[in-house]
Amino acid sequence: MRFLNLLFFSWAFPLLLPMTWGFYAHSLINRMAVYSLPPDMISFYKPHIQYLTEKAVNPDRRRYAVKGEAEKHYIDLDTYGDSALQILPVFWFDAVEKFGEDSLRAHGIGPWAAYLNLISLTKAMEEKNGEAILRLSADLGHYLGDLNVPLHTTKNYNGQLTGQEGIHGFWESRIPELLAQNFSLWTGKAEYISQPQQAIWLAVAEAHAQVDSVLFFEKELTAQFPEDRKFSFEERNRLTVRVYSREFTEAYAKALDGMVERQMRKSIKMIADFWYTAWINAGQPDLSKLEGAILVEEDWDADPDLKVREH
């Protein structure tokens, strides 16, 4: 009976893909960022590229088990009105003083959390803690990647306010899974970022400016595609699930004029730049002889009744 219920559910509703770039995209983004690092860093990062690739999704796993994790992945700018980017302080303690920590966390603390992660990574490099460097690098890649996703900057994060439920996973999971093999993701050499907090907020602003397009083109194409062409069926984990069809996905990606590819490239570039910036700020420590982390399976099992916003 349980199997039949799952089967019915997967036929009746679109597949709910991971709501954060998708496991595939996060892993690919972190992996590509390694290749932009200078020789003094890549000598340490490249041998551990599998770790950085697989652990790129750890923050998503923690969302369901660790209190305070979920709000690190997004910020609902529209909660603060049209002038959000003018009234929100760049610095965390200024923001807490102005809005209160509970209020900030309720609407997402992504930009501030990413910067704190950068500080932690810098300290790990100063201490030449190889395991911490890799763990924090993987996490930082995830958080920066999330902040380059338009739907991570709005309270209408899954189209639930506009009758477009499922658009989140569609934009950041389905498109990369089907089309990323044709994306050009080389972003050149990593560069030092002198004002990382401002760089984070600039990325958030640029992502948020694209929210209207993300929603508009999906709604426009939905009006043009009958149901049996918008969705198709695939076998996943021994279940038949309904997913956005390749035809609809390709049409949407074309309508967005390469937006997903551009945002993936921005993520890769930003991650490499921030890893490099942490290394520079730490005094360019010799990483070549550090011991790294070992791939192990973490236990992120959480209370099945725990409800965490999938942003």
N, C-alpha and C positions, 0 to 999 in steps of 0.2 A: 504493500500500500504506500509506503514511504517513497519508493521508486516511482510509482505511478503519479504521486502528487508532484514530485520534482519534475517529472517529464511533462505533466500538464502545465506546470508553472513556466517551464522553459519554452514551451510552445506558445503560451498565451502572452508572454511578455518578452521584450528584447533582452538579450543577454546583458546583465549588469557587470560590465568590465571594471577592473580596479580604477578607482577614481583619483588617479594621480599619475599622469603621463603613462601609466600602464607599466607593468613589470618589464616588459620587453623594451620599451622606450627608455625608462630610467637606466636600465642596465647598459643599453647601447650608448646613451649619453655619457655616463661615467667612463665607459671603455674608451670612447673616442677622445675624451679630454686628456687621457694619459699621453696620447701621441703628440700633444702640443707642448709638453713640458721640456725644459732644457736638459742637456745630458746629465748634469749633476743631480737632477731629480728623477729623471726617467730610469736611471740605473737602479733606483730603489722601487719606483712605482711599477715599472714594466714587469718585473718578475712576480708582482702581486696583482697583476691586472685582473686575474680571475676573481680574486677576493673583492676588488673594487667593483667588478661587474655584478657579482652575485649579491653582495651586501648593499648595493644601491637601493634595494627595496626594504631594507630593515626598518627605516622610520615608518613605513606603511604598516608593517607587521606590528610595530609597537603601539600604533594608534588604538588598537583594541584592548591592550593590556596595561598600558602605562598612562596613568593620570597626568594630564598636562601636555601630552604628546600631540593630540589631534590639532590643537590650535596653532601649532608651529608650521603648518602646511599651507596656510592661506591668510588673507586679510580681506574683510568685506568693506571695501572702500566706500561703496554706495550707502552704507549705514551712516556714514559721516556727512552725507550730502555731496553736492556737486563740487564743493571746495575742499574735499577731503585731503587732497595732496598739499593744500596750502595750510590747513589747520593741524594736521597730524605732525607732531614733532619727529624729527629724524632720530633723535636719541631717546633710548628707552626710559630713562629716569625722568626726562622732561615729559614724556607721554604719560607716565604713571601719575605724575604730579597734576597733569591737566585733566586726565580722564578717569584715573583710578585703574588699578591692575585688573580687578575682576571684570570691569567693563571692556577693557582692551582684550582680555583673553576670550571673552564671550564672542567677539567679532574677529578673532584671528590675530596672531602676533608674528606672522611669517617673517617680515623684514627684520625685526629686532632679533628674533630667534636665530636667523641665519648669520647675523653679525656676531652674536655671542658664540656661535659655533666656530666662526673664523678665529675669534680670540682664543678659544680652547685649542684649536688646531695649531695656532702659533705657539702656544705654551708647550704643547706636546713636542713640537719641533725643537724648541729651546732645550727641552729636557732629553731630546733624542730618544723618545719612547716610540719605537717603531710600531708596536701594536696599536697604540693610541692614535698615532698619525694616520694609519690606514683606516681605522674605525671612524675617526672624525672626518677624514677626507671623503669616505663613502657617504656619511650622513650629510655633509655640507653639499655634496653633489646633488643629493636628493632635494634638499630644501631650496637650493638655488634653481634647480630645474622646475620645481613646483611654482615658484614665483614668476616664472616666465610663461605660465599657462594663464591665458585670459580669464578662464572660469574659476581660477583660484583667487580672483580679486573682486568677486561679486557675491552678494547674498543669493542671487539667482544662479547658484553654482552648478545646478543640474537641470536648468530650464524648468524647474518645478513651478516657478511663478508665471511662466508664459506657456504652459502646456507643452513643453518640449523635453519631458523627462527622458533621461538617457543620453542627452547630448554631451554630457561631461566625458563619459567613457568613450563615446563615439569620436569626439574630437581628439582626445589625447591617447587613446588606446587602439581603436579600430583603424584609424588612418595610418599610424606608424606601422602597425602589424602588417597591413596589406601593401603599403607603398614605400616604406623607409629604405628598401633595398635600392630604390632609384634616387634617393636623396644624396646630395653632395654635402657631406658633413665634416670635411676637413676645414679647420678654421684658422690655420696658421699658428705661429709661435705664441706662447703665453706671454702676457704683458703685465707689468706691475700696475696695480691700482692704488693711487695715492689717497683716494677718498672712498673706501669701500662702502661705507654706509650710504653715501649719496649715490653710489653706483647701484646699490640694491634698490633704492627707491626709484631711480630712473627706470630700471628694468620693470618694476611693478607698474609704474605709470604707463610705460609703453605697452605692456600686456593689457592693462585695463582699457586703454584706448581702442582695443580691438574687440571688446566684448559685444558691442552692437553688431558688428559684422558676423561674429560667430553665431549669434542667434538669428539674425536676419536671413542669411543665406540658407540655413537649415530649414527655416519656416517656408521660405520661397520654394525650395526644392521639394519639400514635403507636399506642397500644393500641386506640384507637377507630376509626382510619382504616385501611382496607385500602390496600395499596401503590398501587393505581391511582388512588386519590383523594388520597393524600398527595403524590404527585408528578405532574407534567405535563411536556409537551415544548414547547420554544420554539426559535426560530431565532436563533442568535447568531453573528455573524462567519462566516456561511455554514455553520454547523454546527448540527445538531439536538442540543440538549442537554436533559438531564433536570433539572428544577428543582422546588422545592417549589411545589405548586399554590396558586392564589389562595385556594381554599377552606380549605386547611390553614393557610395564612399568616394569613388573617383570623381563623380560630378560635384560633390561637396568640396573636395580638395581643390578642384579646378576653380570653383566659384570663389574660394578663399585666396586664390592666386598664390599658392605656395606658403600660406601662413604657417602651417604646422612645421614644414621644413625650416622656415626662417626661425621659428621659436626654438626648435631643436638646436639649430646652429648657435643661436644666442646663448642657450643653456650650456652647450659644450664650451664655447669661448669663455663664458663667465666663470665656469667651474675651474677650468685650467688657469685662468688669470688669478682666481682667489687662492688656489693651492699654491701658486707661484708667489703671490703676495705674502701669504703666511710664511713661506720659506725665507723670503727676503727679510721680512720683519723680525724673524727669529735669528737673523744674523748669518743666513746661508750655511746652516750646519752640514757637515759631511754625513750624508745619509747612506753612503755606499755599504757600510759595514753593519747597519742596523738589522736586528732580527725583526721579522714582520709578524703578521697574524696568520693563524691557521684556519682554514675553512672548517667550521663546525656548524651543526644545526642548532640554532637557539630555540628554546622552548618559549614561544610567544602565546601559548594557549591562554585564552581569557575566558571570563564568565560569558557563556553563550547568551545570557540575557542582557549583557552590557550593551547599551546603545550609544554608539559614537558616530557623530556626523561624518559621513564619508565625503570629505571635500576634495 
